[in-house]
């Protein structure tokens, strides 16, 4: 391992050396902005998406304050529409989609494969600049007049009636899509071409399988979203009839095109989260993962089936009953590979030596909340039930149980699991466990009442509501305040750990995987010598994982 000398004044002891890692090999802003090191690019993404997360969270905080009372006038109807649109666009396109792939995937994939970097390092840096460019357009749109179409940009409202910044927001989302495409391309080529000697497909960590399946969706689905938003802009600017019925267009066509991308996008967010859980569960139960091949192929199954269920968003949009029946059946089918993962994680935990470290608490949160979200998705896949709860808070609750209770929980778990590897520092275990519990309690209090109020008939996107729904809305707003505390707390103690946390060894969790065989933080080229893989992943003994 390379070292650098630390100078000492003349006459004192000889200079000491410190290991060179990706954080100290170069200094200065320029060295970060022009880096092609996948680990530094992951940190750039981490900073960027964290900013987006708290901006999107600030918008929904005002929404929950507005909903404290039935006839509240904290904001007017137009401002309310802009706030929930800002929340949706920022959280979906600029936090949820890139969160695990761009941060944890970028940082870990080459190390998990025993490679020095991704296949195309310069494209990797370009993907971050594209993300920043798209984010700049969208932030300008939502902060200088706002957008009121909702994150779905439904036509003909977005292409004709809205007088807000539809075009700049759509341009921002259009641009950021290319960031996803480049990331997916990079991951696929790296996985095929840069695996360490001896690392066959069935010796890959399950995180790699999940990122690979996600990358397939990036490449196949994102161009469809780009084309759809381009057509919205063309119709809005040039009055060409594509989606507007008054111009000879078809608004249902927009829904088909938008959801052909946006339902697979749910799996862009969830598949990497499943990969994180598949790494954390065996580590902290000290057992080999149960049903490795089933979990690996279920990731590919989700990626394929995810493209076949988009019309379940359109059961009340006037599609034929035969089409609705087909997509209802397919929507039930897509639950099968997800259920395989949940059952296999549960079997892995059975009779394991389970350690309740912070990453494991977040993994438990994911498994429980994602299961609830998946089961309530079956209600929405059922034709009769969907007609009743469509466009109500039931849908909001279901979506957030999958996205926040699932993907964000896993993202937090992964961040805590690999934080010692990324920074070389441990965080305070007491505060991190407390944060995990606060987030779980706050989430349940926020979104569980929304299932009830949605089933009772409260529509979403309304800034005022009937008085009989107030108690449940107050519970939801109270839960949101608890959830906010839970998210701010990790920001504080993780930043604190950078300067004051206990130094982490190369493998503080006694985990398997090539990324744990190099120093913490890793050297610039990840490995001094290319590792050779001789056994399957997850070969754990039942010694209890180290918990600081």
DOLUM-247330 format. One line per field, with one value per residue (C-alpha): x, y, z; residue in one letter; chain; residue number from 0. Coordinates in steps of 0.05 Angstrom, whole numbers. Example, Ala and Ser with C-alpha at 12.3 -4.5 7.8 and 13.67 -1.06 7.14 Angstrom:
REM DOLUM-247330
c1: (246  273)
c2: (-90  -21)
c3: (156  143)
zase: (A  S)
badren: (A  A)
tiba: (0  1)
***
This chain:
REM DOLUM-247330
c1: (0  27  43  59  108  83  138  162  206  281  310  247  231  233  173  115  78  4  -31  -53  -127  -176  -191  -120  -86  -103  -129  -167  -235  -206  -182  -254  -289  -243  -235  -248  -243  -309  -305  -298  -354  -398  -383  -402  -468  -477  -471  -516  -573  -572  -584  -642  -670  -676  -704  -758  -771  -779  -833  -874  -865  -906  -958  -966  -973  -1027  -1065  -1066  -1136  -1192  -1198  -1127  -1103  -1028  -1019  -1069  -1090  -1041  -982  -1003  -1003  -933  -907  -929  -904  -836  -834  -851  -804  -744  -754  -768  -721  -665  -663  -697  -675  -601  -594  -568  -541  -504  -477  -469  -467  -414  -372  -378  -388  -315  -291  -343  -316  -243  -233  -195  -252  -314  -305  -314  -288  -296  -368  -379  -357  -398  -460  -452  -445  -507  -543  -522  -544  -612  -620  -603  -658  -709  -691  -696  -765  -793  -762  -778  -852  -860  -893  -964  -975  -954  -892  -929  -937  -1006  -1032  -1069  -1060  -984  -983  -1038  -1072  -1016  -984  -925  -854  -871  -818  -757  -777  -788  -721  -687  -718  -701  -628  -620  -645  -580  -543  -582  -568  -493  -492  -530  -485  -423  -449  -468  -401  -362  -400  -388  -316  -280  -294  -235  -204  -248  -309  -361  -433  -455  -398  -423  -451  -527  -517  -483  -542  -590  -549  -544  -620  -629  -582  -623  -684  -641  -623  -691  -738  -706  -706  -782  -790  -744  -786  -851  -828  -801  -870  -902  -854  -868  -943  -938  -892  -915  -987  -977  -1032  -1001  -1036  -1087  -1156  -1172  -1113  -1129  -1084  -1098  -1084  -1087  -1027  -987  -1006  -984  -916  -904  -921  -882  -821  -848  -871  -805  -774  -805  -759  -701  -711  -728  -681  -617  -650  -662  -589  -569  -613  -585  -515  -535  -579  -528  -473  -511  -543  -475  -506  -499  -556  -613  -631  -576  -596  -670  -654  -607  -656  -714  -678  -677  -749  -771  -734  -770  -840  -834  -842  -907  -952  -955  -1029  -1050  -1042  -1096  -1154  -1200  -1171  -1219  -1178  -1216  -1238  -1198  -1134  -1148  -1159  -1092  -1053  -1087  -1062  -992  -991  -1005  -950  -896  -905  -878  -804  -808  -840  -784  -734  -773  -781  -708  -685  -731  -702  -632  -650  -679  -632  -579  -535  -570  -535  -580  -530  -555  -552  -592  -646  -655  -658  -712  -749  -744  -769  -830  -850  -837  -880  -937  -927  -927  -989  -1027  -1004  -1047  -1108  -1089  -1077  -1149  -1196  -1255  -1214  -1172  -1233  -1252  -1184  -1155  -1129  -1140  -1090  -1090  -1046  -1001  -992  -978  -927  -890  -889  -851  -808  -794  -807  -771  -719  -700  -695  -648  -609  -599  -580  -530  -500  -490  -463  -411  -397  -335  -309  -325  -296  -251  -292  -345  -407  -438  -479  -527  -548  -553  -597  -640  -646  -668  -723  -746  -750  -790  -840  -846  -859  -913  -948  -944  -968  -1010  -1067  -1066  -1089  -1150  -1166  -1157  -1203  -1254  -1251  -1204  -1175  -1102  -1076  -1132  -1108  -1171  -1214  -1276  -1274  -1284  -1214  -1178  -1156  -1122  -1089  -1063  -1033  -1000  -971  -946  -912  -880  -848  -820  -795  -759  -722  -702  -672  -635  -603  -560  -537  -511  -475  -447  -416  -391  -359  -315  -275  -287  -310  -269  -223  -250  -210  -213  -271  -307  -368  -328  -364  -347  -339  -279  -294  -278  -209  -180  -165  -216  -218  -195  -132  -141  -136  -177  -129  -53  -59  -119  -156  -172  -241  -241  -308  -381  -401  -430  -388  -403  -390  -437  -389  -427  -411  -371  -415  -382)
c2: (0  69  118  192  224  275  327  344  402  394  358  320  247  222  236  188  159  152  108  140  134  164  221  246  228  297  360  421  433  423  353  335  369  336  268  203  161  124  133  209  213  173  225  281  246  236  311  328  280  297  370  348  304  361  409  359  346  421  425  368  396  457  411  372  438  460  395  402  432  421  494  518  576  572  569  578  523  543  545  478  448  475  448  376  379  404  349  295  317  328  265  217  241  274  232  164  143  160  148  77  66  133  134  63  31  78  70  -6  -39  -38  -61  -117  -140  -132  -77  -11  32  30  13  86  133  197  179  168  239  265  231  272  337  319  306  375  408  375  392  465  470  437  476  541  519  500  559  615  610  535  478  456  394  342  300  260  320  294  322  361  403  404  415  467  493  504  573  551  530  464  467  482  428  377  397  385  315  302  320  280  218  217  212  148  120  131  101  39  30  36  -14  -66  -62  -64  -125  -162  -143  -127  -183  -209  -276  -332  -288  -325  -300  -343  -316  -245  -209  -201  -126  -133  -173  -119  -62  -102  -111  -37  -18  -57  -14  49  33  9  53  122  138  129  182  229  220  231  296  319  308  348  406  402  403  461  503  487  466  400  351  292  288  345  322  392  385  314  282  228  241  167  158  202  158  95  126  158  97  51  84  105  39  5  66  40  -20  26  52  -15  -65  -33  -29  -104  -112  -74  -117  -180  -157  -135  -194  -250  -206  -193  -262  -295  -343  -357  -326  -374  -387  -347  -364  -351  -282  -268  -289  -256  -189  -202  -225  -161  -121  -158  -161  -89  -69  -108  -77  -2  0  -16  59  69  26  87  121  88  28  -35  -84  -139  -98  -81  -155  -173  -119  -137  -209  -186  -139  -197  -236  -183  -193  -264  -248  -195  -246  -295  -245  -232  -306  -319  -262  -290  -360  -331  -300  -365  -394  -343  -307  -240  -176  -115  -66  -3  -29  -90  -47  -10  -77  -101  -36  -47  -119  -101  -36  -62  -123  -79  -36  -97  -127  -62  -61  -123  -81  -33  -90  -114  -79  -68  -43  2  39  55  79  108  180  175  177  101  106  158  111  50  89  115  47  22  83  113  52  9  45  101  53  9  69  90  19  15  82  60  -8  20  86  58  35  102  147  103  125  93  131  130  66  92  152  113  60  115  147  81  73  146  139  74  102  168  132  88  147  187  138  84  134  151  81  92  162  140  81  129  170  230  248  266  334  373  430  427  368  347  357  283  269  317  268  222  281  309  240  240  310  293  231  274  318  256  230  296  290  220  242  303  262  218  280  307  246  223  292  289  221  249  287  251  181  120  97  37  -23  -54  -100  -75  -119  -183  -185  -224  -191  -162  -90  -111  -138  -69  -12  37  86  49  68  104  39  -2  -61  -65  -133  -157  -205  -276  -304  -377  -387  -366  -303  -301  -356  -335  -368  -356  -310  -247  -187  -131  -75  -13)
c3: (0  -17  39  43  91  142  154  224  249  247  308  323  310  238  194  202  143  132  81  16  5  -45  3  14  -51  -78  -46  -70  -103  -172  -155  -137  -195  -246  -213  -250  -186  -178  -102  -105  -156  -108  -54  -103  -115  -40  -27  -86  -71  3  -15  -60  -5  44  -8  -26  48  62  9  38  108  87  56  121  160  112  125  200  197  146  122  135  93  108  32  -24  -72  -127  -79  -50  -120  -132  -65  -76  -148  -124  -72  -123  -179  -133  -92  -150  -205  -164  -101  -105  -175  -166  -91  -84  -155  -159  -88  -62  -131  -157  -94  -87  -154  -177  -109  -106  -174  -155  -207  -202  -229  -272  -346  -368  -313  -354  -372  -298  -282  -341  -312  -248  -287  -327  -261  -236  -301  -300  -226  -241  -293  -249  -186  -226  -250  -181  -143  -193  -202  -192  -229  -213  -256  -205  -217  -271  -319  -340  -406  -431  -368  -373  -448  -453  -390  -340  -337  -294  -312  -344  -399  -355  -305  -362  -392  -325  -319  -393  -380  -316  -353  -392  -326  -311  -380  -374  -304  -328  -388  -344  -294  -347  -383  -318  -293  -358  -371  -306  -257  -217  -236  -210  -201  -241  -246  -187  -144  -152  -91  -96  -94  -162  -190  -165  -197  -261  -265  -248  -304  -354  -335  -339  -411  -435  -397  -391  -466  -466  -412  -451  -514  -475  -444  -511  -542  -485  -500  -575  -563  -514  -557  -628  -615  -650  -631  -595  -528  -530  -555  -579  -628  -648  -595  -543  -469  -454  -500  -453  -394  -432  -450  -382  -341  -388  -357  -290  -264  -280  -246  -182  -190  -206  -135  -102  -135  -109  -41  -44  -61  1  45  13  37  106  128  119  151  215  220  206  156  83  44  34  -39  -73  -144  -131  -105  -163  -217  -181  -192  -267  -263  -230  -284  -340  -308  -287  -360  -368  -315  -330  -346  -275  -265  -317  -294  -290  -352  -402  -424  -445  -392  -427  -424  -351  -335  -368  -331  -266  -273  -291  -232  -185  -220  -208  -133  -139  -148  -93  -46  -62  -35  28  43  30  76  130  120  125  192  218  272  254  305  295  316  322  293  259  188  210  242  177  140  188  175  100  103  146  111  41  55  77  15  -30  1  -6  -78  -88  -70  -126  -175  -162  -211  -165  -106  -149  -175  -103  -78  -142  -131  -56  1  -1  -63  -29  31  -13  -55  6  41  -20  -33  36  80  30  -13  35  94  53  30  102  121  64  81  153  132  85  120  155  87  54  108  152  213  256  277  348  351  404  363  299  330  360  291  260  313  306  230  236  287  250  185  213  246  181  130  164  177  103  85  129  106  33  42  72  8  20  -48  -56  -81  -46  -1  42  64  101  178  193  166  213  267  218  183  249  264  196  205  274  246  192  245  280  213  200  266  247  181  209  265  218  181  247  274  207  197  269  257  201  253  318  302  321  265  228  208  140  160  223  211  196  129  67  -1  -37  -15  57  36  24  71  100  66  3  -35  -102  -143  -92  -89  -88  -123  -163  -118  -138  -120  -99  -65  -66  -29  42  72  144  210  269  307  325  282  313  339  365)
zase: (X  X  X  X  X  X  X  X  X  X  X  X  X  X  X  X  X  X  X  X  X  X  X  X  X  X  X  X  X  X  X  X  X  X  X  X  X  X  X  X  X  X  X  X  X  X  X  X  X  X  X  X  X  X  X  X  X  X  X  X  X  X  X  X  X  X  X  X  X  X  X  X  X  X  X  X  X  X  X  X  X  X  X  X  X  X  X  X  X  X  X  X  X  X  X  X  X  X  X  X  X  X  X  X  X  X  X  X  X  X  X  X  X  X  X  X  X  X  X  X  X  X  X  X  X  X  X  X  X  X  X  X  X  X  X  X  X  X  X  X  X  X  X  X  X  X  X  X  X  X  X  X  X  X  X  X  X  X  X  X  X  X  X  X  X  X  X  X  X  X  X  X  X  X  X  X  X  X  X  X  X  X  X  X  X  X  X  X  X  X  X  X  X  X  X  X  X  X  X  X  X  X  X  X  X  X  X  X  X  X  X  X  X  X  X  X  X  X  X  X  X  X  X  X  X  X  X  X  X  X  X  X  X  X  X  X  X  X  X  X  X  X  X  X  X  X  X  X  X  X  X  X  X  X  X  X  X  X  X  X  X  X  X  X  X  X  X  X  X  X  X  X  X  X  X  X  X  X  X  X  X  X  X  X  X  X  X  X  X  X  X  X  X  X  X  X  X  X  X  X  X  X  X  X  X  X  X  X  X  X  X  X  X  X  X  X  X  X  X  X  X  X  X  X  X  X  X  X  X  X  X  X  X  X  X  X  X  X  X  X  X  X  X  X  X  X  X  X  X  X  X  X  X  X  X  X  X  X  X  X  X  X  X  X  X  X  X  X  X  X  X  X  X  X  X  X  X  X  X  X  X  X  X  X  X  X  X  X  X  X  X  X  X  X  X  X  X  X  X  X  X  X  X  X  X  X  X  X  X  X  X  X  X  X  X  X  X  X  X  X  X  X  X  X  X  X  X  X  X  X  X  X  X  X  X  X  X  X  X  X  X  X  X  X  X  X  X  X  X  X  X  X  X  X  X  X  X  X  X  X  X  X  X  X  X  X  X  X  X  X  X  X  X  X  X  X  X  X  X  X  X  X  X  X  X  X  X  X  X  X  X  X  X  X  X  X  X  X  X  X  X  X  X  X  X  X  X  X  X  X  X  X  X  X  X  X  X  X  X  X  X  X  X  X  X  X  X  X  X  X  X  X  X  X  X  X  X  X  X  X  X  X  X  X  X  X  X  X)
badren: (A  A  A  A  A  A  A  A  A  A  A  A  A  A  A  A  A  A  A  A  A  A  A  A  A  A  A  A  A  A  A  A  A  A  A  A  A  A  A  A  A  A  A  A  A  A  A  A  A  A  A  A  A  A  A  A  A  A  A  A  A  A  A  A  A  A  A  A  A  A  A  A  A  A  A  A  A  A  A  A  A  A  A  A  A  A  A  A  A  A  A  A  A  A  A  A  A  A  A  A  A  A  A  A  A  A  A  A  A  A  A  A  A  A  A  A  A  A  A  A  A  A  A  A  A  A  A  A  A  A  A  A  A  A  A  A  A  A  A  A  A  A  A  A  A  A  A  A  A  A  A  A  A  A  A  A  A  A  A  A  A  A  A  A  A  A  A  A  A  A  A  A  A  A  A  A  A  A  A  A  A  A  A  A  A  A  A  A  A  A  A  A  A  A  A  A  A  A  A  A  A  A  A  A  A  A  A  A  A  A  A  A  A  A  A  A  A  A  A  A  A  A  A  A  A  A  A  A  A  A  A  A  A  A  A  A  A  A  A  A  A  A  A  A  A  A  A  A  A  A  A  A  A  A  A  A  A  A  A  A  A  A  A  A  A  A  A  A  A  A  A  A  A  A  A  A  A  A  A  A  A  A  A  A  A  A  A  A  A  A  A  A  A  A  A  A  A  A  A  A  A  A  A  A  A  A  A  A  A  A  A  A  A  A  A  A  A  A  A  A  A  A  A  A  A  A  A  A  A  A  A  A  A  A  A  A  A  A  A  A  A  A  A  A  A  A  A  A  A  A  A  A  A  A  A  A  A  A  A  A  A  A  A  A  A  A  A  A  A  A  A  A  A  A  A  A  A  A  A  A  A  A  A  A  A  A  A  A  A  A  A  A  A  A  A  A  A  A  A  A  A  A  A  A  A  A  A  A  A  A  A  A  A  A  A  A  A  A  A  A  A  A  A  A  A  A  A  A  A  A  A  A  A  A  A  A  A  A  A  A  A  A  A  A  A  A  A  A  A  A  A  A  A  A  A  A  A  A  A  A  A  A  A  A  A  A  A  A  A  A  A  A  A  A  A  A  A  A  A  A  A  A  A  A  A  A  A  A  A  A  A  A  A  A  A  A  A  A  A  A  A  A  A  A  A  A  A  A  A  A  A  A  A  A  A  A  A  A  A  A  A  A  A  A  A  A  A  A  A  A  A  A  A  A  A  A  A  A  A  A  A  A  A  A  A  A  A  A)
tiba: (0  1  2  3  4  5  6  7  8  9  10  11  12  13  14  15  16  17  18  19  20  21  22  23  24  25  26  27  28  29  30  31  32  33  34  35  36  37  38  39  40  41  42  43  44  45  46  47  48  49  50  51  52  53  54  55  56  57  58  59  60  61  62  63  64  65  66  67  68  69  70  71  72  73  74  75  76  77  78  79  80  81  82  83  84  85  86  87  88  89  90  91  92  93  94  95  96  97  98  99  100  101  102  103  104  105  106  107  108  109  110  111  112  113  114  115  116  117  118  119  120  121  122  123  124  125  126  127  128  129  130  131  132  133  134  135  136  137  138  139  140  141  142  143  144  145  146  147  148  149  150  151  152  153  154  155  156  157  158  159  160  161  162  163  164  165  166  167  168  169  170  171  172  173  174  175  176  177  178  179  180  181  182  183  184  185  186  187  188  189  190  191  192  193  194  195  196  197  198  199  200  201  202  203  204  205  206  207  208  209  210  211  212  213  214  215  216  217  218  219  220  221  222  223  224  225  226  227  228  229  230  231  232  233  234  235  236  237  238  239  240  241  242  243  244  245  246  247  248  249  250  251  252  253  254  255  256  257  258  259  260  261  262  263  264  265  266  267  268  269  270  271  272  273  274  275  276  277  278  279  280  281  282  283  284  285  286  287  288  289  290  291  292  293  294  295  296  297  298  299  300  301  302  303  304  305  306  307  308  309  310  311  312  313  314  315  316  317  318  319  320  321  322  323  324  325  326  327  328  329  330  331  332  333  334  335  336  337  338  339  340  341  342  343  344  345  346  347  348  349  350  351  352  353  354  355  356  357  358  359  360  361  362  363  364  365  366  367  368  369  370  371  372  373  374  375  376  377  378  379  380  381  382  383  384  385  386  387  388  389  390  391  392  393  394  395  396  397  398  399  400  401  402  403  404  405  406  407  408  409  410  411  412  413  414  415  416  417  418  419  420  421  422  423  424  425  426  427  428  429  430  431  432  433  434  435  436  437  438  439  440  441  442  443  444  445  446  447  448  449  450  451  452  453  454  455  456  457  458  459  460  461  462  463  464  465  466  467  468  469  470  471  472  473  474  475  476  477  478  479  480  481  482  483  484  485  486  487  488  489  490  491  492  493  494  495  496  497  498  499  500  501  502  503  504  505  506  507  508  509  510  511  512  513  514  515  516  517  518  519  520  521  522  523  524  525  526  527  528  529  530  531  532  533  534  535  536  537  538  539  540  541  542  543  544  545  546  547)
***
